[in-house]
Amino acid sequence: MNQSDDHQNPQLAMTACVALSWQHFWSEFRDFRSLVFLPAVVPALIAAVLQAVNPGFVLGYNPEHQTLVIGPGLLLVFLIKVALFVMFSVAWHRKLLLPDESPTVWEALKWRPEKSAYLFKSLAILMLAFAFSVILSGVLATIIGGGAGQLFGMAAGYGVALYIYARLAPWQIGSTIGDTTPLAEVIRTGKDKAWSFAGLAFISHIFLLGLPVAANYLLGMIFADAMILESPVLFLLSSLIGNFMEFAGLALAVGMLSFGYRSWSRA
């Protein structure tokens, strides 16, 4: 990937980060495909086996309300995927931020200190953002009242969560490459780029959630939910497609945030 333009212009605009993430994704698609093969296949196989052995253990179907019912097996699959998401995120961040980094599948899946740091910081940011978001949403919903209050509260809470993440994102991302910049310094120097990071986080959420949702929606147009749940083959196929699209969205999101971090670190 030719990154000369990036080196010449450290003050990357938000749109440039998005475009560069797309360029990086497609130019490194072969590596992406290799890195996500096992992380996409293993959870899908586990879910399919659990569902086949005990129908409804992962997902069930309520014919009366025509809705899916979440089973306890889904929590197990979710926890496995969280660990795989962390492994892949760190590997993809490092691949982009470190020019000489070219991780193999096993290196990407190996749990190393930077993965622990990344997970810890991600959880810390998530809990902080969630707490402020819930408090603000509740206060605004109470003050304004009614459906409008709830809607405005949710929107404001989400905005605050994005802003908190934006201020702390370099602290999280830097841990993938051993950046030891103190948190106080990250907060101080990131003030001017907070809204750009917030915008990148918002766009990354669209890709992170939108790609698997779109894939599941298209599958739902072809096959009924009940049919997918009753057929082990269709269930495995839908899980594989959904997992692959989740990792594709994650790769694009990580790329956007990596380019944002690079801009922040050179400012």
N, C-alpha and C positions, 0 to 999 in steps of 0.2 A: 504494500500500500504506500503510495506516495504521500508523505506528510509534510512536504516542504512548505506548503501554504500555511499549515498550522504553526510551523516553527517561526515563520515570518510574521504572523499575526496572533500573538498570545491573547489578545482581547477578543475572544471568540463570541460572536453573537449567538443567541439562543437558537436561531434557525440554522446557523452553521453547525452547531453541535448535533442537531437532529440529522442534518444532511450527511455529516461525517460519520455518524453512527450507522446510517444506512449503507454508506460506501464501504465502511469497514466490515459490516456484516456480510455483504455479498462478496467482497474480495477474499474474505476468510471463511466462506461458506463450507468449504471442504473440511477445514479444521473444526468448525462448529458442528457439522454433522458427525464427525468422529467423537467429539467431546460429549455430545448429548445422547449418543446411541444407547449406552447402558443406563444413564439416568432417566431416559424416557421409557425404555423397555421394562426395566426391573419393577418399578411401581405399577405399571400396567399389568404385568404378569401376576404380581401379588394380588392386585385388586380382582383380576379375572378369576384366579383360583379361589379366593375367598368367596366371591359371589357365586361361583359354580358349586362349591361344596355346601354353602349355606346361603341360598337365595335370600336377598334382602339384607344380608349382613353388612354389605357395603352401601348399596342403594336399593330401596324398595319403591313400590308404586302403589299409590292410593287411587283405585279406580273410581271411587265415589267423588273425590275432589279433583281427580286427574292431575295429581301432583306427585313429585318425587319425594321419597321419605329417606332421610339420611340415617344410615346404620352405623353402629359402633366401629365397624371395620374401616370406615372412611377416615376416622381419626388416626388410625395406625398408618394408613397410606399417606395421609397429610404430613405426619411427623417425618416419615421417610423422605418425602419430597422436600420438606423444609431443609433437611440436612443436605440433600443433593443440590438444592437451589443455592445454598451457601457455598458449597464446593465449586459449583459452576461459576457463580458470580465472582468469586475471588480469582479463579483461573482466567476469566474473560477480562476482568479489570487489569490483571497483571500482563496479559497478552497485549493489551492496548497501551498501557502506561510504561511498560518496560520493553524497549525495542528488541532486545535479544531474547525475550521470553517466548518460548514455543512449547507449552506444556503438552506432554503426552496424556492419554486418557488416565493412566494410572497415577501420574503426578497430580492431575486435576482432582482425582478422587481421594488422594492421600490426605489425611487430616493433619494439617500443620499449624503452627502457632498463629499465623496470620488469619487462618479460618476461625479460630477461637476468638481472636480479637474482633474480627469482623462481625461474628455472631453476637458477641457481648455488646458491642457498640450499636448494632442494629436493634437489639432488644431494648437497650437503654433509651434510644431515640424514640422507638415505637411507644414505649410506656409513657415517656414524657409528653409526646405529642398527643397520645390518646387521652391522658389525664386533662390537659389543658383544653382539648377539643370537647370532651364531655362536659366539663365545667362551664365553658362558654356557651355551648349549645343549650344546656339546661337553664342557664341564667336568661339568655335571650328568649327562649321559648316561654319562660315564665313571665317575663316582662311584657312581651308582645302578645302572647296568648294565641290560641286557635291554631288552625292549620298553617297560616302564614308565619306564625311565630316558630313553629317546629321546622318549617322549611328554611326560614332565614337562619335559624339557629344551627341547623345541619350544615348549611353552606358556609356560615362564618366559622364553625368548628373545623370544617375541612380546610378552609383557608389558613387558619391558625396552625393546623397540623403540618401543612405544606411549608409554611414559613419557618416553623421550628426545625423541620427536617433540612430546609435550605441552609439555615445557619450552622447546622451540625454536620451536614453531608461531607465536607472535606475531612473531618475527623474520622468519619466512618470509612470513606473510600481510601484515605491515606494509609489506613492500617493494612491494606492488602499489599502494599509495597514497602512496609516498614517505616513510613513517615511518622516521626515522633513529635511533630509539632504539638505543643501543649494546647489543651482545649480552649483556654482563655485566649490564646493567640489566634486560634482558628475563628473563634467568635468575633474577635476584634477586626481581623483582616477580611472577614467574609461579609461584612455589613453591606458594602457597596454592590456585591453580587448576589445578595440574598434573593431578590425577586427573580433574577435570571435562573438561579437554581430552583426556585419554587416553580417557575414556568416549566423547566426541564422535568422536574418531578411530576408535574401534572400531565405533561405529554407522555412521559414514561409510563404513568398509570394507564393511560389510554391504550398503549400498545400491550402492556403487561396483562391487562384484563380483557381488552377488546379482541385480541387474536384468538384466544381459546373460546371466548363466548361466541364469536362469529363462526368458528369451526363447529361448535356444538349446535349452534342454530341451524347451520346448513345440514348437519347430520339429522337433526330433528325434522327437517323438511322432507328428508328422504325416508327415514325410518321413525316409527312411533316410539316413544320412550319405553312403553311396555315391551315392544318387540326387541329393543336393544337389551333390556334387562333380562329377558327370557333366553336370549341367544348368547352363549359364551363367546362365540366368534365375533358377533357384532359388539359385544361389551368390550372385548379386548381391542378391537379395531377402533372403537370410539375413544377408549382410554389412551391408546397409542397416539392418535391424532391430537387429542386434547393436550397430552403431555408435550408432544413435539411443538405445538403452537405456544404452549406456556414458556418453553425454553427459548423459542424464537423471540417472543415478546420480552423475555428477561434479557436476552443478548442485546436487543435494541435499546432497552432501558439502561442497561449497564454501560453501553457505549456512549449514550448521551451524557450520562453523569460522569463518565471518565473524561470526556472532552471538556466538560464543565470544570472538573477538578483540575485538569491541566491548565486551563485558563486561569483559575484561581491561584494555582501554585506559582505561575509565572508573572502574576500581576505585581 
